[in-house]
């Protein structure tokens, strides 16, 4: 009589832990889709931003080409660490583009450019929110994969740890270096 109860108990334990791991993995996938949507919005805004700056500064063609290449590369890059690296490269290039725009008062006053810049700020805010949610779900999933008894079932069923997503934002301002002598 105790053997069938023990077998049922083990089966229920396996089923519950497996379902918890599947749920956590699906939450990570769903959270990544939120980041992906915001990155696509950012990618869609970039050509308009480039065209706006290009109208005022034609001698920055290398930067415009580099941004276009990096944007294309980002759209085809798979894997969270690789995607983060490419997006950080793109952020650096966008920072340079925005810095160039600062040198043109007419451009800074342009309603079109201001609208695009505001859109970029809003999109990057949304990316930041999506990144925080994603990283929280990754943390929860990784805890489940690494802690007992989940670690046993994770290894048994092939669940792997998920990667966190880190990205710099083009609209972030660096704190000035203060030097005291």
C-alpha positions in Angstrom: 0.0 0.0 0.0 2.9 2.5 0.8 4.7 1.8 -2.5 1.8 3.1 -4.7 1.4 6.1 -2.5 5.2 6.8 -2.7 5.1 6.4 -6.5 2.2 8.8 -6.8 4.0 11.3 -4.5 7.2 11.2 -6.6 5.2 11.6 -9.8 3.3 14.6 -8.4 6.6 16.1 -7.2 8.1 15.7 -10.7 5.0 17.1 -12.4 4.8 20.1 -10.1 8.5 21.0 -10.4 8.5 20.4 -14.2 5.5 22.7 -14.6 7.1 25.4 -12.5 10.2 25.3 -14.6 8.2 25.4 -17.8 6.2 28.4 -16.5 9.3 30.2 -15.5 11.0 29.6 -18.9 7.9 30.8 -20.7 7.9 34.0 -18.6 11.5 34.6 -19.7 10.5 34.1 -23.3 7.5 36.5 -22.9 9.6 39.1 -21.2 12.2 38.9 -24.0 9.5 39.5 -26.6 8.8 42.8 -24.8 12.4 43.9 -25.3 12.3 42.7 -28.9 9.3 44.9 -29.6 10.9 48.0 -28.2 14.2 47.3 -30.0 12.3 47.0 -33.3 10.6 50.4 -32.5 14.1 51.9 -32.0 15.4 50.3 -35.2 12.4 51.8 -37.1 13.1 55.3 -35.7 16.8 55.3 -36.6 16.5 55.9 -40.4 14.3 59.0 -39.8 16.8 60.3 -37.2 19.7 59.8 -39.6 17.8 61.6 -42.4 17.0 64.5 -40.2 20.7 65.0 -39.2 21.9 64.2 -42.7 20.0 67.3 -44.0 22.2 69.5 -41.9 25.5 67.5 -41.8 26.4 65.8 -45.1 30.1 65.3 -44.1 29.3 62.7 -41.4 28.5 60.0 -44.1 30.8 57.4 -42.4 28.8 57.7 -39.2 25.5 57.4 -41.1 26.8 54.2 -42.9 28.1 52.7 -39.6 24.8 53.3 -37.9 23.0 51.7 -40.8 25.3 48.7 -40.8 25.1 48.2 -37.0 21.3 48.6 -37.2 21.1 45.8 -39.8 23.5 43.6 -37.8 21.4 44.1 -34.7 18.2 43.1 -36.5 19.8 39.7 -37.5 21.8 39.0 -34.4 20.6 36.1 -32.2 21.6 35.3 -28.6 21.2 37.7 -25.7 24.9 38.5 -25.0 25.5 39.1 -28.7 22.4 41.2 -29.1 23.4 43.3 -26.1 26.9 43.9 -27.5 25.5 45.0 -30.9 22.8 47.2 -29.3 25.5 48.8 -27.1 27.6 49.6 -30.2 24.5 51.1 -31.8 23.8 53.2 -28.6 27.3 54.6 -28.8 26.8 55.5 -32.4 23.5 57.2 -31.6 25.2 59.1 -28.8 27.7 60.4 -31.4 24.8 61.3 -33.8 23.0 63.2 -31.0 26.3 65.0 -30.2 26.7 66.1 -33.8 23.1 67.4 -33.7 24.1 69.6 -30.8 26.5 71.5 -33.1 23.7 72.6 -35.4 21.3 75.1 -33.7 18.9 75.0 -36.6 18.7 71.2 -36.4 18.1 71.3 -32.6 15.3 73.8 -33.1 13.7 71.7 -35.9 10.3 70.4 -34.9 10.9 67.1 -36.8 14.3 66.5 -35.1 12.8 67.3 -31.7 10.0 64.9 -32.3 12.4 62.2 -33.3 14.6 62.8 -30.3 11.6 62.7 -28.0 10.5 59.5 -29.6 14.0 58.0 -29.0 13.9 59.0 -25.4 10.4 57.4 -25.0 11.5 54.2 -26.8 14.6 53.9 -24.6 12.5 54.4 -21.5 10.3 51.5 -22.7 13.4 49.4 -23.4 14.6 50.0 -19.9 11.3 49.0 -18.4 11.2 45.9 -20.6 14.8 45.1 -19.7 14.1 45.3 -16.0 11.1 43.0 -16.3 13.1 40.6 -18.4 16.0 40.5 -16.0 13.6 40.0 -13.0 12.0 37.0 -14.8 15.5 35.6 -15.6 16.5 36.0 -12.0 13.4 34.1 -10.8 13.9 31.4 -13.5 17.6 31.0 -12.6 16.8 30.7 -8.9 14.4 28.0 -9.7 16.9 26.2 -12.0 19.7 26.5 -9.4 17.9 25.8 -6.1 16.8 22.5 -4.6 14.8 20.5 -5.7 14.5 22.4 -9.0 18.1 21.9 -9.8 17.5 18.1 -10.0 14.6 18.5 -12.4 16.3 21.2 -14.4 19.3 18.9 -15.1 17.0 15.9 -15.7 14.8 17.8 -18.3 17.6 20.0 -19.8 16.6 23.4 -18.5 19.6 25.8 -18.8 20.2 29.1 -17.0 19.0 32.2 -18.9 21.2 35.2 -19.7 20.6 38.7 -18.4 20.3 41.5 -20.9 22.3 44.7 -20.3 22.3 47.6 -22.7 23.5 51.2 -22.7 21.1 53.9 -23.8 21.9 56.6 -26.4 20.0 59.2 -24.4 21.8 58.6 -21.1 24.0 61.4 -20.0 27.3 60.7 -18.4 28.1 62.3 -15.1 30.8 64.9 -15.5 34.2 64.0 -14.0 34.8 66.2 -11.0 38.5 66.6 -10.2 39.5 68.2 -6.9 43.0 69.4 -6.5 
